[in-house]
Amino acid sequence: MLLFLSCKKAYNPPAITSPGSYLVVEGVINNSSDSTIIKLNYTVNIADSVTISPVLNAKLAVQDDQNSVFPLTEIANGRYFAINLNLDNTCTYRLIINTANNKQYYSDYVPVLNAPPIDSVYFTLSNNLVNINTSTHDATNTVKYYRWDYKETWIIQSAYFSYFKSNGDTVLARDFINDNIYQCWASNNSSTLVINSTAKLSQPLLKDNIITSFPQSSEKLAHQYSILVNQYALNADAYNFWTNLKKNTEKLGSIFDAQPSQNNGNMHCKTNPIEPVIGYISVGSVTTKRIFINNQQLPAIASALPYGKCEIDTFLYKYYPPLSSIPINQVNMNINYKRGAVSNTQIPLNSIVQPGGKILGFTGSSRFCVDCTLRGTNKKPDFWK
């Protein structure tokens, strides 16, 4: 056993250590009044410090089989969009990409396949988990393969309410309309692939299809939670691509999991035909549905909030340390960052007032415990009820 342990050596296969950088294409050509958004990135080495490498200054266009062209506009960070394409359902379409380094990529022509409406989005409870489910069916029995993604949003609240703030020099009353830091909204996009099929079912109906799950004690459910689910229709080739991608990215790690394999999409490099390109471009309308969940709809379970180490301290304008007759200004030392406050500046919560109305100092706590904008936005989303 000692010999075996002493002979272990790290192995980095060529696929991990090679400097290859390949194009990754994400998005759907949206056949509706909604936007078509295509994201372009290059793969990065596992050992690299950067985790994303966006493709900038590329030229993208959607082309139909009649040679009509619909250009996309660059937004930022490798994202390109077009609004209100309203494509002809009788045509087939492909995506054309010309990068700034003079490489050309294209997808196969694919027909328009519109997603049927989502029948319902709802939640169920099981084993202390909240499951977000969908039900859907295709009355025409045309769509047999589906993919979903989502964006979830929830209310977060700080551990303590702040009635005051510092402008650096002095402590002022807080403007709650324009400077609210107690209640914010946090958001998250789906990070796993959700696919399903009715191809082997007797009816074109999917019920109780789980989109995502999380503990009932999650902070997401402490106040109010909302999720917007997007539903995409796939053909058989697209479904096989996403199935293989799911196996390669989510089901690796034990000897019983599927072995990684080449994931062939419908994107190709015209400049260098042997260069791998990652992605599958589909064409069709996307259907959506949103639900809200209030904490009162759930069993009474304490939420796991991240404020276990939060404390309230007292800071006085005149504080006499033990065995000293010289006072120090704790407000300046801890709250007023232009007057000597240390790097871990505290945020004032409430005033400490002596009889007669004179302010002696303030209570305060750390920014993490008071300022919810560190983890979300204090601007209420337009869709929020």
FILUMDO-764999 format. One record per residue (C-alpha): residue number from 0; residue in three letters; x, y, z. Coordinates in steps of 0.25 Angstrom, whole numbers, always signed. Example, Ala and Ser with C-alpha at 12.3 -4.5 7.8 and 13.67 -1.06 7.14 Angstrom:
# FILUMDO-764999
0,Ala,+49,-18,+31
1,Ser,+55,-4,+29
END
This chain:
# FILUMDO-764999
0,Met,+0,+0,+0
1,Leu,+11,+10,+3
2,Leu,+18,+7,-10
3,Phe,+4,+9,-17
4,Leu,+2,+23,-10
5,Ser,+16,+27,-13
6,Cys,+15,+25,-28
7,Lys,+3,+33,-30
8,Lys,+5,+45,-40
9,Ala,-4,+55,-45
10,Tyr,-9,+53,-59
11,Asn,-13,+64,-68
12,Pro,-18,+59,-81
13,Pro,-16,+67,-94
14,Ala,-30,+71,-95
15,Ile,-28,+79,-82
16,Thr,-14,+84,-84
17,Ser,-16,+88,-99
18,Pro,-17,+102,-103
19,Gly,-29,+100,-112
20,Ser,-39,+111,-113
21,Tyr,-52,+108,-120
22,Leu,-64,+116,-123
23,Val,-77,+114,-114
24,Val,-90,+118,-120
25,Glu,-102,+120,-111
26,Gly,-116,+124,-114
27,Val,-129,+122,-122
28,Ile,-134,+129,-135
29,Asn,-147,+135,-129
30,Asn,-158,+135,-139
31,Ser,-167,+145,-131
32,Ser,-167,+159,-127
33,Asp,-158,+156,-116
34,Ser,-143,+158,-118
35,Thr,-133,+148,-124
36,Ile,-120,+148,-115
37,Ile,-108,+140,-119
38,Lys,-96,+139,-109
39,Leu,-82,+136,-115
40,Asn,-70,+132,-106
41,Tyr,-57,+124,-108
42,Thr,-54,+112,-99
43,Val,-44,+114,-88
44,Asn,-33,+105,-82
45,Ile,-37,+99,-69
46,Ala,-25,+105,-63
47,Asp,-27,+119,-68
48,Ser,-31,+130,-58
49,Val,-42,+135,-67
50,Thr,-55,+127,-68
51,Ile,-61,+134,-80
52,Ser,-55,+139,-93
53,Pro,-66,+147,-101
54,Val,-65,+148,-116
55,Leu,-65,+163,-119
56,Asn,-67,+171,-132
57,Ala,-73,+160,-140
58,Lys,-83,+161,-151
59,Leu,-95,+152,-150
60,Ala,-107,+150,-159
61,Val,-119,+141,-160
62,Gln,-121,+136,-175
63,Asp,-132,+128,-181
64,Asp,-132,+118,-192
65,Gln,-137,+130,-202
66,Asn,-124,+137,-198
67,Ser,-131,+148,-190
68,Val,-122,+153,-179
69,Phe,-126,+159,-165
70,Pro,-114,+165,-158
71,Leu,-111,+165,-143
72,Thr,-106,+176,-135
73,Glu,-95,+175,-125
74,Ile,-99,+179,-111
75,Ala,-87,+176,-101
76,Asn,-79,+164,-96
77,Gly,-81,+155,-108
78,Arg,-96,+157,-109
79,Tyr,-103,+160,-122
80,Phe,-118,+163,-124
81,Ala,-129,+166,-134
82,Ile,-143,+170,-131
83,Asn,-156,+165,-137
84,Leu,-151,+156,-148
85,Asn,-165,+150,-151
86,Leu,-159,+139,-160
87,Asp,-167,+132,-171
88,Asn,-171,+118,-165
89,Thr,-169,+112,-179
90,Cys,-154,+115,-180
91,Thr,-142,+109,-174
92,Tyr,-132,+118,-167
93,Arg,-117,+118,-163
94,Leu,-108,+127,-155
95,Ile,-95,+133,-161
96,Ile,-84,+138,-153
97,Asn,-72,+146,-158
98,Thr,-62,+148,-147
99,Ala,-52,+160,-146
100,Asn,-40,+150,-149
101,Asn,-46,+147,-162
102,Lys,-52,+133,-159
103,Gln,-66,+130,-164
104,Tyr,-76,+120,-157
105,Tyr,-90,+116,-161
106,Ser,-101,+107,-156
107,Asp,-109,+97,-164
108,Tyr,-122,+101,-170
109,Val,-133,+97,-160
110,Pro,-148,+99,-161
111,Val,-157,+107,-152
112,Leu,-162,+100,-140
113,Asn,-171,+108,-131
114,Ala,-172,+104,-116
115,Pro,-186,+101,-112
116,Pro,-192,+109,-100
117,Ile,-188,+105,-86
118,Asp,-200,+100,-79
119,Ser,-196,+103,-65
120,Val,-184,+106,-56
121,Tyr,-186,+102,-41
122,Phe,-179,+97,-29
123,Thr,-180,+84,-21
124,Leu,-173,+80,-8
125,Ser,-165,+67,-6
126,Asn,-155,+63,+4
127,Asn,-153,+77,+9
128,Leu,-151,+82,-5
129,Val,-159,+92,-13
130,Asn,-160,+87,-28
131,Ile,-164,+96,-39
132,Asn,-172,+88,-49
133,Thr,-178,+91,-63
134,Ser,-189,+84,-71
135,Thr,-190,+85,-86
136,His,-196,+78,-98
137,Asp,-196,+80,-113
138,Ala,-210,+79,-118
139,Thr,-204,+77,-133
140,Asn,-195,+66,-128
141,Thr,-184,+73,-136
142,Val,-174,+76,-125
143,Lys,-168,+64,-118
144,Tyr,-155,+69,-112
145,Tyr,-154,+81,-102
146,Arg,-144,+89,-95
147,Trp,-146,+99,-83
148,Asp,-138,+110,-76
149,Tyr,-142,+120,-66
150,Lys,-139,+133,-58
151,Glu,-142,+133,-44
152,Thr,-144,+146,-35
153,Trp,-146,+147,-20
154,Ile,-147,+158,-9
155,Ile,-135,+159,+0
156,Gln,-135,+167,+13
157,Ser,-123,+172,+21
158,Ala,-121,+168,+35
159,Tyr,-123,+182,+41
160,Phe,-131,+194,+36
161,Ser,-122,+207,+34
162,Tyr,-129,+220,+37
163,Phe,-116,+228,+35
164,Lys,-104,+228,+25
165,Ser,-90,+235,+25
166,Asn,-86,+245,+14
167,Gly,-72,+242,+18
168,Asp,-71,+254,+27
169,Thr,-84,+253,+35
170,Val,-96,+245,+38
171,Leu,-109,+249,+31
172,Ala,-123,+244,+31
173,Arg,-125,+234,+20
174,Asp,-134,+236,+8
175,Phe,-142,+224,+8
176,Ile,-148,+226,-6
177,Asn,-135,+228,-13
178,Asp,-125,+221,-4
179,Asn,-132,+208,+1
180,Ile,-122,+198,+5
181,Tyr,-132,+189,+13
182,Gln,-140,+182,+3
183,Cys,-134,+177,-11
184,Trp,-137,+167,-22
185,Ala,-127,+156,-25
186,Ser,-127,+148,-38
187,Asn,-121,+136,-44
188,Asn,-121,+129,-58
189,Ser,-123,+114,-59
190,Ser,-109,+107,-59
191,Thr,-114,+93,-63
192,Leu,-120,+87,-75
193,Val,-135,+83,-74
194,Ile,-140,+75,-86
195,Asn,-151,+65,-88
196,Ser,-158,+57,-99
197,Thr,-172,+52,-102
198,Ala,-167,+43,-113
199,Lys,-169,+30,-105
200,Leu,-182,+34,-99
201,Ser,-196,+30,-103
202,Gln,-200,+45,-103
203,Pro,-193,+58,-106
204,Leu,-194,+62,-92
205,Leu,-183,+65,-81
206,Lys,-188,+67,-66
207,Asp,-180,+69,-54
208,Asn,-168,+73,-61
209,Ile,-158,+78,-51
210,Ile,-150,+90,-56
211,Thr,-142,+93,-43
212,Ser,-143,+89,-28
213,Phe,-137,+96,-15
214,Pro,-139,+94,+0
215,Gln,-151,+100,+6
216,Ser,-142,+107,+16
217,Ser,-135,+114,+4
218,Glu,-134,+130,+6
219,Lys,-141,+130,-8
220,Leu,-154,+127,+0
221,Ala,-152,+136,+12
222,His,-162,+147,+6
223,Gln,-166,+145,-9
224,Tyr,-160,+138,-20
225,Ser,-163,+138,-35
226,Ile,-159,+130,-47
227,Leu,-160,+132,-62
228,Val,-159,+119,-70
229,Asn,-156,+119,-85
230,Gln,-160,+107,-93
231,Tyr,-153,+103,-106
232,Ala,-157,+93,-117
233,Leu,-146,+84,-122
234,Asn,-145,+74,-134
235,Ala,-139,+61,-132
236,Asp,-124,+65,-135
237,Ala,-125,+77,-126
238,Tyr,-131,+68,-115
239,Asn,-119,+58,-117
240,Phe,-109,+70,-116
241,Trp,-115,+75,-103
242,Thr,-116,+61,-97
243,Asn,-101,+58,-100
244,Leu,-97,+72,-95
245,Lys,-104,+69,-82
246,Lys,-97,+56,-80
247,Asn,-84,+62,-83
248,Thr,-86,+74,-73
249,Glu,-95,+69,-62
250,Lys,-94,+54,-61
251,Leu,-79,+52,-60
252,Gly,-72,+48,-47
253,Ser,-74,+34,-44
254,Ile,-71,+21,-50
255,Phe,-85,+18,-53
256,Asp,-87,+31,-61
257,Ala,-87,+33,-76
258,Gln,-73,+34,-82
259,Pro,-70,+48,-89
260,Ser,-72,+48,-104
261,Gln,-71,+57,-116
262,Asn,-83,+67,-116
263,Asn,-86,+70,-130
264,Gly,-96,+81,-132
265,Asn,-100,+88,-145
266,Met,-90,+99,-145
267,His,-78,+98,-155
268,Cys,-65,+106,-158
269,Lys,-65,+110,-173
270,Thr,-51,+115,-172
271,Asn,-45,+102,-165
272,Pro,-55,+91,-167
273,Ile,-48,+82,-157
274,Glu,-49,+92,-146
275,Pro,-59,+88,-135
276,Val,-70,+98,-133
277,Ile,-79,+96,-120
278,Gly,-94,+99,-121
279,Tyr,-107,+96,-128
280,Ile,-116,+107,-134
281,Ser,-131,+105,-134
282,Val,-142,+114,-140
283,Gly,-155,+116,-134
284,Ser,-164,+124,-125
285,Val,-161,+123,-110
286,Thr,-173,+122,-100
287,Thr,-172,+127,-86
288,Lys,-180,+127,-73
289,Arg,-177,+133,-59
290,Ile,-182,+130,-45
291,Phe,-180,+136,-31
292,Ile,-179,+129,-18
293,Asn,-181,+136,-5
294,Asn,-175,+131,+8
295,Gln,-189,+129,+14
296,Gln,-192,+119,+3
297,Leu,-182,+109,+9
298,Pro,-180,+102,+22
299,Ala,-175,+110,+34
300,Ile,-160,+106,+32
301,Ala,-149,+116,+37
302,Ser,-141,+122,+25
303,Ala,-126,+119,+25
304,Leu,-122,+134,+24
305,Pro,-107,+138,+23
306,Tyr,-107,+147,+35
307,Gly,-103,+138,+46
308,Lys,-90,+146,+50
309,Cys,-97,+160,+49
310,Glu,-96,+168,+61
311,Ile,-99,+183,+65
312,Asp,-89,+191,+71
313,Thr,-89,+205,+78
314,Phe,-81,+217,+74
315,Leu,-80,+229,+82
316,Tyr,-75,+243,+78
317,Lys,-68,+243,+92
318,Tyr,-63,+230,+97
319,Tyr,-54,+229,+108
320,Pro,-45,+216,+107
321,Pro,-42,+209,+120
322,Leu,-32,+216,+129
323,Ser,-32,+228,+120
324,Ser,-37,+242,+122
325,Ile,-35,+246,+107
326,Pro,-48,+243,+98
327,Ile,-48,+237,+84
328,Asn,-58,+239,+73
329,Gln,-63,+225,+70
330,Val,-73,+231,+60
331,Asn,-61,+236,+51
332,Met,-53,+224,+54
333,Asn,-63,+214,+49
334,Ile,-74,+221,+41
335,Asn,-69,+234,+34
336,Tyr,-59,+229,+24
337,Lys,-53,+242,+21
338,Arg,-50,+245,+35
339,Gly,-42,+233,+39
340,Ala,-51,+221,+38
341,Val,-44,+208,+36
342,Ser,-46,+199,+23
343,Asn,-57,+191,+30
344,Thr,-66,+204,+30
345,Gln,-79,+202,+38
346,Ile,-92,+207,+34
347,Pro,-100,+215,+44
348,Leu,-114,+209,+48
349,Asn,-120,+218,+58
350,Ser,-116,+229,+67
351,Ile,-113,+229,+82
352,Val,-120,+241,+88
353,Gln,-119,+246,+102
354,Pro,-131,+253,+109
355,Gly,-132,+266,+103
356,Gly,-130,+262,+89
357,Lys,-114,+262,+88
358,Ile,-109,+251,+79
359,Leu,-98,+244,+86
360,Gly,-94,+234,+75
361,Phe,-100,+223,+66
362,Thr,-102,+208,+66
363,Gly,-96,+202,+54
364,Ser,-93,+189,+47
365,Ser,-84,+183,+36
366,Arg,-88,+187,+21
367,Phe,-91,+172,+18
368,Cys,-102,+172,+29
369,Val,-108,+185,+26
370,Asp,-106,+188,+11
371,Cys,-115,+178,+2
372,Thr,-109,+184,-11
373,Leu,-97,+176,-9
374,Arg,-105,+164,-13
375,Gly,-116,+170,-21
376,Thr,-122,+182,-27
377,Asn,-131,+192,-19
378,Lys,-139,+195,-32
379,Lys,-152,+188,-32
380,Pro,-154,+179,-45
381,Asp,-164,+184,-54
382,Phe,-171,+171,-54
383,Trp,-172,+170,-39
384,Lys,-186,+169,-32
END
